[in-house]
Amino acid sequence: MKLMRTCREAATLMLQGADRELQPIERLSLRLHLLMCRHCRRFRQQTRFMARTMDPWRSYRDQEKR
């Protein structure tokens, strides 16, 4: 497994990390990439913001299904 990630690979890992636990080498390579890439740090902030703002809608939607 390679340690240095491209921005595209880092973004994929960030999105996958929302659905599954990343392997230790994946977490390490993502962390290294984020230390160097401000654009990916911004992307991570944006995806976390979207997840937080969608949580109330998800809980509302799940209540409506009952």
CHARMM internal coordinates of N, CA and C (Angstrom, degrees):
IC EDIT
DIST 1 N 1 CA 1.4594
DIST 1 CA 1 C 1.5193
ANGL 1 N 1 CA 1 C 107.62
DIST 1 C 2 N 1.3180
ANGL 1 CA 1 C 2 N 116.04
DIHE 1 N 1 CA 1 C 2 N 134.71
DIST 2 N 2 CA 1.4558
ANGL 1 C 2 N 2 CA 118.32
DIHE 1 CA 1 C 2 N 2 CA -178.45
DIST 2 CA 2 C 1.5225
ANGL 2 N 2 CA 2 C 110.73
DIHE 1 C 2 N 2 CA 2 C -82.74
DIST 2 C 3 N 1.3118
ANGL 2 CA 2 C 3 N 114.68
DIHE 2 N 2 CA 2 C 3 N 149.04
DIST 3 N 3 CA 1.4565
ANGL 2 C 3 N 3 CA 120.82
DIHE 2 CA 2 C 3 N 3 CA -175.79
DIST 3 CA 3 C 1.5243
ANGL 3 N 3 CA 3 C 112.09
DIHE 2 C 3 N 3 CA 3 C -89.44
DIST 3 C 4 N 1.3237
ANGL 3 CA 3 C 4 N 117.14
DIHE 3 N 3 CA 3 C 4 N -34.49
DIST 4 N 4 CA 1.4595
ANGL 3 C 4 N 4 CA 120.56
DIHE 3 CA 3 C 4 N 4 CA -179.00
DIST 4 CA 4 C 1.5286
ANGL 4 N 4 CA 4 C 109.66
DIHE 3 C 4 N 4 CA 4 C -92.01
DIST 4 C 5 N 1.3080
ANGL 4 CA 4 C 5 N 116.32
DIHE 4 N 4 CA 4 C 5 N 126.04
DIST 5 N 5 CA 1.4757
ANGL 4 C 5 N 5 CA 122.39
DIHE 4 CA 4 C 5 N 5 CA -177.20
DIST 5 CA 5 C 1.5179
ANGL 5 N 5 CA 5 C 111.41
DIHE 4 C 5 N 5 CA 5 C -105.57
DIST 5 C 6 N 1.3160
ANGL 5 CA 5 C 6 N 115.43
DIHE 5 N 5 CA 5 C 6 N 152.89
DIST 6 N 6 CA 1.4619
ANGL 5 C 6 N 6 CA 120.51
DIHE 5 CA 5 C 6 N 6 CA 169.94
DIST 6 CA 6 C 1.5308
ANGL 6 N 6 CA 6 C 107.01
DIHE 5 C 6 N 6 CA 6 C -84.05
DIST 6 C 7 N 1.3087
ANGL 6 CA 6 C 7 N 115.94
DIHE 6 N 6 CA 6 C 7 N 168.17
DIST 7 N 7 CA 1.4719
ANGL 6 C 7 N 7 CA 119.65
DIHE 6 CA 6 C 7 N 7 CA 178.12
DIST 7 CA 7 C 1.5260
ANGL 7 N 7 CA 7 C 110.96
DIHE 6 C 7 N 7 CA 7 C -61.56
DIST 7 C 8 N 1.3026
ANGL 7 CA 7 C 8 N 116.75
DIHE 7 N 7 CA 7 C 8 N -39.37
DIST 8 N 8 CA 1.4639
ANGL 7 C 8 N 8 CA 120.31
DIHE 7 CA 7 C 8 N 8 CA 179.94
DIST 8 CA 8 C 1.5328
ANGL 8 N 8 CA 8 C 110.78
DIHE 7 C 8 N 8 CA 8 C -63.42
DIST 8 C 9 N 1.3211
ANGL 8 CA 8 C 9 N 116.30
DIHE 8 N 8 CA 8 C 9 N -43.58
DIST 9 N 9 CA 1.4680
ANGL 8 C 9 N 9 CA 120.20
DIHE 8 CA 8 C 9 N 9 CA 178.35
DIST 9 CA 9 C 1.5260
ANGL 9 N 9 CA 9 C 111.21
DIHE 8 C 9 N 9 CA 9 C -66.39
DIST 9 C 10 N 1.3310
ANGL 9 CA 9 C 10 N 116.64
DIHE 9 N 9 CA 9 C 10 N -38.79
DIST 10 N 10 CA 1.4643
ANGL 9 C 10 N 10 CA 120.55
DIHE 9 CA 9 C 10 N 10 CA 178.58
DIST 10 CA 10 C 1.5250
ANGL 10 N 10 CA 10 C 110.43
DIHE 9 C 10 N 10 CA 10 C -64.01
DIST 10 C 11 N 1.3223
ANGL 10 CA 10 C 11 N 117.08
DIHE 10 N 10 CA 10 C 11 N -43.04
DIST 11 N 11 CA 1.4625
ANGL 10 C 11 N 11 CA 120.57
DIHE 10 CA 10 C 11 N 11 CA 178.95
DIST 11 CA 11 C 1.5252
ANGL 11 N 11 CA 11 C 110.54
DIHE 10 C 11 N 11 CA 11 C -63.06
DIST 11 C 12 N 1.3179
ANGL 11 CA 11 C 12 N 116.55
DIHE 11 N 11 CA 11 C 12 N -40.89
DIST 12 N 12 CA 1.4661
ANGL 11 C 12 N 12 CA 120.22
DIHE 11 CA 11 C 12 N 12 CA 178.00
DIST 12 CA 12 C 1.5222
ANGL 12 N 12 CA 12 C 110.62
DIHE 11 C 12 N 12 CA 12 C -61.76
DIST 12 C 13 N 1.3251
ANGL 12 CA 12 C 13 N 116.99
DIHE 12 N 12 CA 12 C 13 N -43.81
DIST 13 N 13 CA 1.4593
ANGL 12 C 13 N 13 CA 120.24
DIHE 12 CA 12 C 13 N 13 CA 178.76
DIST 13 CA 13 C 1.5245
ANGL 13 N 13 CA 13 C 111.72
DIHE 12 C 13 N 13 CA 13 C -63.86
DIST 13 C 14 N 1.3212
ANGL 13 CA 13 C 14 N 117.27
DIHE 13 N 13 CA 13 C 14 N -39.80
DIST 14 N 14 CA 1.4656
ANGL 13 C 14 N 14 CA 119.96
DIHE 13 CA 13 C 14 N 14 CA 178.62
DIST 14 CA 14 C 1.5196
ANGL 14 N 14 CA 14 C 110.67
DIHE 13 C 14 N 14 CA 14 C -61.29
DIST 14 C 15 N 1.3221
ANGL 14 CA 14 C 15 N 116.41
DIHE 14 N 14 CA 14 C 15 N -43.39
DIST 15 N 15 CA 1.4627
ANGL 14 C 15 N 15 CA 120.24
DIHE 14 CA 14 C 15 N 15 CA -179.66
DIST 15 CA 15 C 1.5304
ANGL 15 N 15 CA 15 C 111.12
DIHE 14 C 15 N 15 CA 15 C -69.63
DIST 15 C 16 N 1.3172
ANGL 15 CA 15 C 16 N 117.57
DIHE 15 N 15 CA 15 C 16 N -38.79
DIST 16 N 16 CA 1.4583
ANGL 15 C 16 N 16 CA 120.76
DIHE 15 CA 15 C 16 N 16 CA 177.48
DIST 16 CA 16 C 1.5226
ANGL 16 N 16 CA 16 C 111.16
DIHE 15 C 16 N 16 CA 16 C -66.71
DIST 16 C 17 N 1.3280
ANGL 16 CA 16 C 17 N 116.26
DIHE 16 N 16 CA 16 C 17 N -32.91
DIST 17 N 17 CA 1.4567
ANGL 16 C 17 N 17 CA 120.80
DIHE 16 CA 16 C 17 N 17 CA 179.84
DIST 17 CA 17 C 1.5185
ANGL 17 N 17 CA 17 C 113.12
DIHE 16 C 17 N 17 CA 17 C -62.35
DIST 17 C 18 N 1.3196
ANGL 17 CA 17 C 18 N 117.00
DIHE 17 N 17 CA 17 C 18 N -21.15
DIST 18 N 18 CA 1.4632
ANGL 17 C 18 N 18 CA 120.22
DIHE 17 CA 17 C 18 N 18 CA 176.39
DIST 18 CA 18 C 1.5291
ANGL 18 N 18 CA 18 C 111.33
DIHE 17 C 18 N 18 CA 18 C -74.15
DIST 18 C 19 N 1.3309
ANGL 18 CA 18 C 19 N 117.28
DIHE 18 N 18 CA 18 C 19 N -24.28
DIST 19 N 19 CA 1.4569
ANGL 18 C 19 N 19 CA 121.57
DIHE 18 CA 18 C 19 N 19 CA -175.73
DIST 19 CA 19 C 1.5245
ANGL 19 N 19 CA 19 C 114.12
DIHE 18 C 19 N 19 CA 19 C -105.20
DIST 19 C 20 N 1.3167
ANGL 19 CA 19 C 20 N 116.15
DIHE 19 N 19 CA 19 C 20 N -22.38
DIST 20 N 20 CA 1.4677
ANGL 19 C 20 N 20 CA 118.75
DIHE 19 CA 19 C 20 N 20 CA -178.24
DIST 20 CA 20 C 1.5155
ANGL 20 N 20 CA 20 C 109.18
DIHE 19 C 20 N 20 CA 20 C -147.78
DIST 20 C 21 N 1.3161
ANGL 20 CA 20 C 21 N 115.86
DIHE 20 N 20 CA 20 C 21 N 163.19
DIST 21 N 21 CA 1.4533
ANGL 20 C 21 N 21 CA 120.32
DIHE 20 CA 20 C 21 N 21 CA 176.27
DIST 21 CA 21 C 1.5217
ANGL 21 N 21 CA 21 C 108.43
DIHE 20 C 21 N 21 CA 21 C -80.52
DIST 21 C 22 N 1.3222
ANGL 21 CA 21 C 22 N 115.22
DIHE 21 N 21 CA 21 C 22 N 127.84
DIST 22 N 22 CA 1.4613
ANGL 21 C 22 N 22 CA 119.97
DIHE 21 CA 21 C 22 N 22 CA -179.89
DIST 22 CA 22 C 1.5207
ANGL 22 N 22 CA 22 C 110.26
DIHE 21 C 22 N 22 CA 22 C -74.82
DIST 22 C 23 N 1.3229
ANGL 22 CA 22 C 23 N 115.51
DIHE 22 N 22 CA 22 C 23 N 149.36
DIST 23 N 23 CA 1.4564
ANGL 22 C 23 N 23 CA 121.36
DIHE 22 CA 22 C 23 N 23 CA 176.00
DIST 23 CA 23 C 1.5277
ANGL 23 N 23 CA 23 C 108.70
DIHE 22 C 23 N 23 CA 23 C -68.72
DIST 23 C 24 N 1.3302
ANGL 23 CA 23 C 24 N 117.73
DIHE 23 N 23 CA 23 C 24 N 154.50
DIST 24 N 24 CA 1.4774
ANGL 23 C 24 N 24 CA 119.63
DIHE 23 CA 23 C 24 N 24 CA -178.72
DIST 24 CA 24 C 1.5293
ANGL 24 N 24 CA 24 C 114.00
DIHE 23 C 24 N 24 CA 24 C -54.36
DIST 24 C 25 N 1.3160
ANGL 24 CA 24 C 25 N 118.62
DIHE 24 N 24 CA 24 C 25 N -40.55
DIST 25 N 25 CA 1.4686
ANGL 24 C 25 N 25 CA 120.40
DIHE 24 CA 24 C 25 N 25 CA 179.74
DIST 25 CA 25 C 1.5270
ANGL 25 N 25 CA 25 C 110.77
DIHE 24 C 25 N 25 CA 25 C -68.50
DIST 25 C 26 N 1.3295
ANGL 25 CA 25 C 26 N 117.34
DIHE 25 N 25 CA 25 C 26 N -33.08
DIST 26 N 26 CA 1.4645
ANGL 25 C 26 N 26 CA 120.79
DIHE 25 CA 25 C 26 N 26 CA 176.71
DIST 26 CA 26 C 1.5241
ANGL 26 N 26 CA 26 C 110.31
DIHE 25 C 26 N 26 CA 26 C -67.22
DIST 26 C 27 N 1.3237
ANGL 26 CA 26 C 27 N 116.26
DIHE 26 N 26 CA 26 C 27 N -44.05
DIST 27 N 27 CA 1.4653
ANGL 26 C 27 N 27 CA 120.13
DIHE 26 CA 26 C 27 N 27 CA 178.36
DIST 27 CA 27 C 1.5252
ANGL 27 N 27 CA 27 C 111.15
DIHE 26 C 27 N 27 CA 27 C -61.92
DIST 27 C 28 N 1.3198
ANGL 27 CA 27 C 28 N 116.52
DIHE 27 N 27 CA 27 C 28 N -43.10
DIST 28 N 28 CA 1.4609
ANGL 27 C 28 N 28 CA 120.91
DIHE 27 CA 27 C 28 N 28 CA -179.81
DIST 28 CA 28 C 1.5275
ANGL 28 N 28 CA 28 C 111.13
DIHE 27 C 28 N 28 CA 28 C -63.97
DIST 28 C 29 N 1.3127
ANGL 28 CA 28 C 29 N 117.72
DIHE 28 N 28 CA 28 C 29 N -46.96
DIST 29 N 29 CA 1.4620
ANGL 28 C 29 N 29 CA 120.10
DIHE 28 CA 28 C 29 N 29 CA -178.80
DIST 29 CA 29 C 1.5252
ANGL 29 N 29 CA 29 C 111.03
DIHE 28 C 29 N 29 CA 29 C -66.14
DIST 29 C 30 N 1.3235
ANGL 29 CA 29 C 30 N 117.37
DIHE 29 N 29 CA 29 C 30 N -35.92
DIST 30 N 30 CA 1.4617
ANGL 29 C 30 N 30 CA 120.55
DIHE 29 CA 29 C 30 N 30 CA 177.02
DIST 30 CA 30 C 1.5239
ANGL 30 N 30 CA 30 C 110.25
DIHE 29 C 30 N 30 CA 30 C -67.02
DIST 30 C 31 N 1.2945
ANGL 30 CA 30 C 31 N 116.55
DIHE 30 N 30 CA 30 C 31 N -43.08
DIST 31 N 31 CA 1.4605
ANGL 30 C 31 N 31 CA 120.59
DIHE 30 CA 30 C 31 N 31 CA 179.25
DIST 31 CA 31 C 1.5373
ANGL 31 N 31 CA 31 C 110.95
DIHE 30 C 31 N 31 CA 31 C -61.37
DIST 31 C 32 N 1.3249
ANGL 31 CA 31 C 32 N 116.77
DIHE 31 N 31 CA 31 C 32 N -43.99
DIST 32 N 32 CA 1.4630
ANGL 31 C 32 N 32 CA 120.44
DIHE 31 CA 31 C 32 N 32 CA 177.82
DIST 32 CA 32 C 1.5342
ANGL 32 N 32 CA 32 C 111.20
DIHE 31 C 32 N 32 CA 32 C -61.18
DIST 32 C 33 N 1.3093
ANGL 32 CA 32 C 33 N 115.99
DIHE 32 N 32 CA 32 C 33 N -42.30
DIST 33 N 33 CA 1.4615
ANGL 32 C 33 N 33 CA 119.76
DIHE 32 CA 32 C 33 N 33 CA 179.50
DIST 33 CA 33 C 1.5299
ANGL 33 N 33 CA 33 C 110.36
DIHE 32 C 33 N 33 CA 33 C -63.68
DIST 33 C 34 N 1.3336
ANGL 33 CA 33 C 34 N 116.27
DIHE 33 N 33 CA 33 C 34 N -43.11
DIST 34 N 34 CA 1.4615
ANGL 33 C 34 N 34 CA 119.89
DIHE 33 CA 33 C 34 N 34 CA -178.07
DIST 34 CA 34 C 1.5319
ANGL 34 N 34 CA 34 C 111.94
DIHE 33 C 34 N 34 CA 34 C -66.25
DIST 34 C 35 N 1.3077
ANGL 34 CA 34 C 35 N 116.86
DIHE 34 N 34 CA 34 C 35 N -29.24
DIST 35 N 35 CA 1.4679
ANGL 34 C 35 N 35 CA 119.49
DIHE 34 CA 34 C 35 N 35 CA 176.45
DIST 35 CA 35 C 1.5270
ANGL 35 N 35 CA 35 C 111.86
DIHE 34 C 35 N 35 CA 35 C -63.62
DIST 35 C 36 N 1.3155
ANGL 35 CA 35 C 36 N 116.26
DIHE 35 N 35 CA 35 C 36 N -30.15
DIST 36 N 36 CA 1.4615
ANGL 35 C 36 N 36 CA 120.40
DIHE 35 CA 35 C 36 N 36 CA -175.46
DIST 36 CA 36 C 1.5196
ANGL 36 N 36 CA 36 C 114.37
DIHE 35 C 36 N 36 CA 36 C -101.09
DIST 36 C 37 N 1.3068
ANGL 36 CA 36 C 37 N 118.72
DIHE 36 N 36 CA 36 C 37 N -19.82
DIST 37 N 37 CA 1.4699
ANGL 36 C 37 N 37 CA 121.04
DIHE 36 CA 36 C 37 N 37 CA -170.23
DIST 37 CA 37 C 1.5330
ANGL 37 N 37 CA 37 C 111.59
DIHE 36 C 37 N 37 CA 37 C -116.65
DIST 37 C 38 N 1.3086
ANGL 37 CA 37 C 38 N 115.84
DIHE 37 N 37 CA 37 C 38 N 106.33
DIST 38 N 38 CA 1.4659
ANGL 37 C 38 N 38 CA 119.62
DIHE 37 CA 37 C 38 N 38 CA -179.53
DIST 38 CA 38 C 1.5295
ANGL 38 N 38 CA 38 C 111.82
DIHE 37 C 38 N 38 CA 38 C -69.70
DIST 38 C 39 N 1.3167
ANGL 38 CA 38 C 39 N 117.25
DIHE 38 N 38 CA 38 C 39 N -27.53
DIST 39 N 39 CA 1.4624
ANGL 38 C 39 N 39 CA 120.03
DIHE 38 CA 38 C 39 N 39 CA -179.79
DIST 39 CA 39 C 1.5292
ANGL 39 N 39 CA 39 C 110.61
DIHE 38 C 39 N 39 CA 39 C -67.75
DIST 39 C 40 N 1.3081
ANGL 39 CA 39 C 40 N 116.44
DIHE 39 N 39 CA 39 C 40 N -40.51
DIST 40 N 40 CA 1.4673
ANGL 39 C 40 N 40 CA 119.62
DIHE 39 CA 39 C 40 N 40 CA 178.36
DIST 40 CA 40 C 1.5274
ANGL 40 N 40 CA 40 C 111.41
DIHE 39 C 40 N 40 CA 40 C -72.45
DIST 40 C 41 N 1.3257
ANGL 40 CA 40 C 41 N 117.00
DIHE 40 N 40 CA 40 C 41 N -31.65
DIST 41 N 41 CA 1.4666
ANGL 40 C 41 N 41 CA 118.99
DIHE 40 CA 40 C 41 N 41 CA 174.51
DIST 41 CA 41 C 1.5251
ANGL 41 N 41 CA 41 C 109.61
DIHE 40 C 41 N 41 CA 41 C -63.04
DIST 41 C 42 N 1.3286
ANGL 41 CA 41 C 42 N 116.39
DIHE 41 N 41 CA 41 C 42 N -40.50
DIST 42 N 42 CA 1.4630
ANGL 41 C 42 N 42 CA 121.18
DIHE 41 CA 41 C 42 N 42 CA 177.72
DIST 42 CA 42 C 1.5310
ANGL 42 N 42 CA 42 C 110.65
DIHE 41 C 42 N 42 CA 42 C -64.85
DIST 42 C 43 N 1.3267
ANGL 42 CA 42 C 43 N 116.32
DIHE 42 N 42 CA 42 C 43 N -42.04
DIST 43 N 43 CA 1.4650
ANGL 42 C 43 N 43 CA 120.91
DIHE 42 CA 42 C 43 N 43 CA 177.67
DIST 43 CA 43 C 1.5193
ANGL 43 N 43 CA 43 C 110.25
DIHE 42 C 43 N 43 CA 43 C -59.60
DIST 43 C 44 N 1.3421
ANGL 43 CA 43 C 44 N 116.93
DIHE 43 N 43 CA 43 C 44 N -42.94
DIST 44 N 44 CA 1.4711
ANGL 43 C 44 N 44 CA 120.78
DIHE 43 CA 43 C 44 N 44 CA 178.81
DIST 44 CA 44 C 1.5267
ANGL 44 N 44 CA 44 C 110.65
DIHE 43 C 44 N 44 CA 44 C -62.23
DIST 44 C 45 N 1.3269
ANGL 44 CA 44 C 45 N 117.19
DIHE 44 N 44 CA 44 C 45 N -42.04
DIST 45 N 45 CA 1.4667
ANGL 44 C 45 N 45 CA 120.41
DIHE 44 CA 44 C 45 N 45 CA 177.53
DIST 45 CA 45 C 1.5245
ANGL 45 N 45 CA 45 C 110.69
DIHE 44 C 45 N 45 CA 45 C -60.98
DIST 45 C 46 N 1.3154
ANGL 45 CA 45 C 46 N 116.11
DIHE 45 N 45 CA 45 C 46 N -43.01
DIST 46 N 46 CA 1.4562
ANGL 45 C 46 N 46 CA 120.44
DIHE 45 CA 45 C 46 N 46 CA -178.09
DIST 46 CA 46 C 1.5212
ANGL 46 N 46 CA 46 C 111.90
DIHE 45 C 46 N 46 CA 46 C -66.54
DIST 46 C 47 N 1.3275
ANGL 46 CA 46 C 47 N 117.67
DIHE 46 N 46 CA 46 C 47 N -41.86
DIST 47 N 47 CA 1.4624
ANGL 46 C 47 N 47 CA 119.84
DIHE 46 CA 46 C 47 N 47 CA -179.46
DIST 47 CA 47 C 1.5218
ANGL 47 N 47 CA 47 C 110.52
DIHE 46 C 47 N 47 CA 47 C -69.26
DIST 47 C 48 N 1.3232
ANGL 47 CA 47 C 48 N 117.83
DIHE 47 N 47 CA 47 C 48 N -36.37
DIST 48 N 48 CA 1.4707
ANGL 47 C 48 N 48 CA 120.31
DIHE 47 CA 47 C 48 N 48 CA 176.41
DIST 48 CA 48 C 1.5227
ANGL 48 N 48 CA 48 C 110.53
DIHE 47 C 48 N 48 CA 48 C -65.51
DIST 48 C 49 N 1.3360
ANGL 48 CA 48 C 49 N 117.29
DIHE 48 N 48 CA 48 C 49 N -40.22
DIST 49 N 49 CA 1.4581
ANGL 48 C 49 N 49 CA 121.26
DIHE 48 CA 48 C 49 N 49 CA 177.66
DIST 49 CA 49 C 1.5266
ANGL 49 N 49 CA 49 C 110.46
DIHE 48 C 49 N 49 CA 49 C -61.83
DIST 49 C 50 N 1.3357
ANGL 49 CA 49 C 50 N 116.67
DIHE 49 N 49 CA 49 C 50 N -45.54
DIST 50 N 50 CA 1.4702
ANGL 49 C 50 N 50 CA 119.75
DIHE 49 CA 49 C 50 N 50 CA 179.51
DIST 50 CA 50 C 1.5235
ANGL 50 N 50 CA 50 C 111.40
DIHE 49 C 50 N 50 CA 50 C -62.49
DIST 50 C 51 N 1.3192
ANGL 50 CA 50 C 51 N 117.13
DIHE 50 N 50 CA 50 C 51 N -39.46
DIST 51 N 51 CA 1.4664
ANGL 50 C 51 N 51 CA 120.39
DIHE 50 CA 50 C 51 N 51 CA 179.30
DIST 51 CA 51 C 1.5270
ANGL 51 N 51 CA 51 C 110.51
DIHE 50 C 51 N 51 CA 51 C -64.18
DIST 51 C 52 N 1.3356
ANGL 51 CA 51 C 52 N 116.35
DIHE 51 N 51 CA 51 C 52 N -43.04
DIST 52 N 52 CA 1.4735
ANGL 51 C 52 N 52 CA 119.68
DIHE 51 CA 51 C 52 N 52 CA 179.78
DIST 52 CA 52 C 1.5288
ANGL 52 N 52 CA 52 C 111.61
DIHE 51 C 52 N 52 CA 52 C -65.22
DIST 52 C 53 N 1.3275
ANGL 52 CA 52 C 53 N 117.11
DIHE 52 N 52 CA 52 C 53 N -38.91
DIST 53 N 53 CA 1.4557
ANGL 52 C 53 N 53 CA 119.40
DIHE 52 CA 52 C 53 N 53 CA -178.23
DIST 53 CA 53 C 1.5248
ANGL 53 N 53 CA 53 C 111.73
DIHE 52 C 53 N 53 CA 53 C -75.58
DIST 53 C 54 N 1.3137
ANGL 53 CA 53 C 54 N 118.12
DIHE 53 N 53 CA 53 C 54 N -23.13
DIST 54 N 54 CA 1.4642
ANGL 53 C 54 N 54 CA 121.11
DIHE 53 CA 53 C 54 N 54 CA 179.00
DIST 54 CA 54 C 1.5264
ANGL 54 N 54 CA 54 C 112.71
DIHE 53 C 54 N 54 CA 54 C -84.55
DIST 54 C 55 N 1.3195
ANGL 54 CA 54 C 55 N 118.77
DIHE 54 N 54 CA 54 C 55 N -19.20
DIST 55 N 55 CA 1.4602
ANGL 54 C 55 N 55 CA 121.31
DIHE 54 CA 54 C 55 N 55 CA -177.81
DIST 55 CA 55 C 1.5283
ANGL 55 N 55 CA 55 C 113.16
DIHE 54 C 55 N 55 CA 55 C -56.36
DIST 55 C 56 N 1.3357
ANGL 55 CA 55 C 56 N 119.81
DIHE 55 N 55 CA 55 C 56 N -46.20
DIST 56 N 56 CA 1.4727
ANGL 55 C 56 N 56 CA 118.29
DIHE 55 CA 55 C 56 N 56 CA 178.18
DIST 56 CA 56 C 1.5319
ANGL 56 N 56 CA 56 C 112.77
DIHE 55 C 56 N 56 CA 56 C -61.52
DIST 56 C 57 N 1.3345
ANGL 56 CA 56 C 57 N 116.81
DIHE 56 N 56 CA 56 C 57 N -37.97
DIST 57 N 57 CA 1.4619
ANGL 56 C 57 N 57 CA 119.71
DIHE 56 CA 56 C 57 N 57 CA 178.76
DIST 57 CA 57 C 1.5254
ANGL 57 N 57 CA 57 C 110.57
DIHE 56 C 57 N 57 CA 57 C -64.88
DIST 57 C 58 N 1.3186
ANGL 57 CA 57 C 58 N 116.73
DIHE 57 N 57 CA 57 C 58 N -41.47
DIST 58 N 58 CA 1.4633
ANGL 57 C 58 N 58 CA 120.22
DIHE 57 CA 57 C 58 N 58 CA 179.67
DIST 58 CA 58 C 1.5266
ANGL 58 N 58 CA 58 C 110.93
DIHE 57 C 58 N 58 CA 58 C -61.67
DIST 58 C 59 N 1.3211
ANGL 58 CA 58 C 59 N 116.86
DIHE 58 N 58 CA 58 C 59 N -43.39
DIST 59 N 59 CA 1.4623
ANGL 58 C 59 N 59 CA 118.73
DIHE 58 CA 58 C 59 N 59 CA -179.60
DIST 59 CA 59 C 1.5307
ANGL 59 N 59 CA 59 C 110.26
DIHE 58 C 59 N 59 CA 59 C -67.20
DIST 59 C 60 N 1.3408
ANGL 59 CA 59 C 60 N 117.75
DIHE 59 N 59 CA 59 C 60 N -36.83
DIST 60 N 60 CA 1.4628
ANGL 59 C 60 N 60 CA 120.92
DIHE 59 CA 59 C 60 N 60 CA 176.78
DIST 60 CA 60 C 1.5217
ANGL 60 N 60 CA 60 C 110.22
DIHE 59 C 60 N 60 CA 60 C -64.27
DIST 60 C 61 N 1.3204
ANGL 60 CA 60 C 61 N 116.48
DIHE 60 N 60 CA 60 C 61 N -44.29
DIST 61 N 61 CA 1.4583
ANGL 60 C 61 N 61 CA 121.24
DIHE 60 CA 60 C 61 N 61 CA -179.48
DIST 61 CA 61 C 1.5276
ANGL 61 N 61 CA 61 C 110.62
DIHE 60 C 61 N 61 CA 61 C -62.83
DIST 61 C 62 N 1.3231
ANGL 61 CA 61 C 62 N 117.33
DIHE 61 N 61 CA 61 C 62 N -41.45
DIST 62 N 62 CA 1.4614
ANGL 61 C 62 N 62 CA 121.13
DIHE 61 CA 61 C 62 N 62 CA 179.99
DIST 62 CA 62 C 1.5275
ANGL 62 N 62 CA 62 C 111.33
DIHE 61 C 62 N 62 CA 62 C -66.40
DIST 62 C 63 N 1.3219
ANGL 62 CA 62 C 63 N 118.29
DIHE 62 N 62 CA 62 C 63 N -33.98
DIST 63 N 63 CA 1.4646
ANGL 62 C 63 N 63 CA 121.17
DIHE 62 CA 62 C 63 N 63 CA 176.94
DIST 63 CA 63 C 1.5189
ANGL 63 N 63 CA 63 C 111.19
DIHE 62 C 63 N 63 CA 63 C -69.06
DIST 63 C 64 N 1.3154
ANGL 63 CA 63 C 64 N 117.77
DIHE 63 N 63 CA 63 C 64 N -35.79
DIST 64 N 64 CA 1.4616
ANGL 63 C 64 N 64 CA 122.11
DIHE 63 CA 63 C 64 N 64 CA -179.99
DIST 64 CA 64 C 1.5297
ANGL 64 N 64 CA 64 C 111.73
DIHE 63 C 64 N 64 CA 64 C -67.37
DIST 64 C 65 N 1.3138
ANGL 64 CA 64 C 65 N 117.46
DIHE 64 N 64 CA 64 C 65 N -28.91
DIST 65 N 65 CA 1.4576
ANGL 64 C 65 N 65 CA 121.26
DIHE 64 CA 64 C 65 N 65 CA -178.35
DIST 65 CA 65 C 1.5270
ANGL 65 N 65 CA 65 C 111.45
DIHE 64 C 65 N 65 CA 65 C -73.71
DIST 65 C 66 N 1.2958
ANGL 65 CA 65 C 66 N 117.27
DIHE 65 N 65 CA 65 C 66 N -20.08
DIST 66 N 66 CA 1.4749
ANGL 65 C 66 N 66 CA 120.29
DIHE 65 CA 65 C 66 N 66 CA -176.62
DIST 66 CA 66 C 1.4841
ANGL 66 N 66 CA 66 C 112.76
DIHE 65 C 66 N 66 CA 66 C -76.05
END
COOR INIT
IC SEED 1 N 1 CA 1 C
IC BUILD
